[in-house]
Amino acid sequence: MNKAKLVELMAKHTKLPKSNCKDCLEAFITTVTNALKQNKSVVLTGFGTFTVMKRKKRMGVNPATGAKMEIPAKKVPKFKAGKTLKGMVK
């Protein structure tokens, strides 16, 4: 499902105009992104938790050349599904 289809389904479910649903979705994405940029987690009880995970530097292999290379440390976003969401997907 892409963003356009999600907005369409949100509009159908809420009976609000698509433009309002698109604005709400954009606001949600922006808010979560800004929180993660500040190393804050976003907890939606029952749905899940968005956090920032720190990866250590590590050694890897270039698949094209087979040469060993160092992959630098970095931060990556992580989502952990909540208990309610997990239960609904089963």
PEKA-V758431 format. One record per pair of residues at least 4 apart in sequence whose C-alpha atoms are under 6 Angstrom apart, sorted by sequence separation. I is the first residue (numbers start at 0). GAP is how many residues later the second one is. D is the distance in whole Angstrom. If there is no record, write none. Layout:
I/GAP/D
I/GAP/D
This chain:
10/4/5
17/4/6
26/4/6
35/4/5
43/4/5
61/4/5
10/5/5
34/5/5
60/5/6
61/5/5
10/6/6
42/6/4
60/6/6
10/7/5
41/7/6
60/7/5
41/8/5
59/8/6
60/8/6
40/9/6
59/9/5
10/10/6
40/10/5
58/10/6
58/11/5
57/12/6
58/12/6
57/13/5
6/14/6
56/14/6
6/15/6
56/15/4
56/16/4
55/17/5
54/18/5
54/19/5
53/20/6
53/21/4
52/22/6
52/23/5
51/24/6
51/25/5
50/26/6
51/26/6
50/27/5
49/28/6
49/29/5
48/30/6
48/31/5
47/32/5
47/33/4
47/34/4
46/35/5
45/36/5
45/37/6
45/38/5
46/38/5
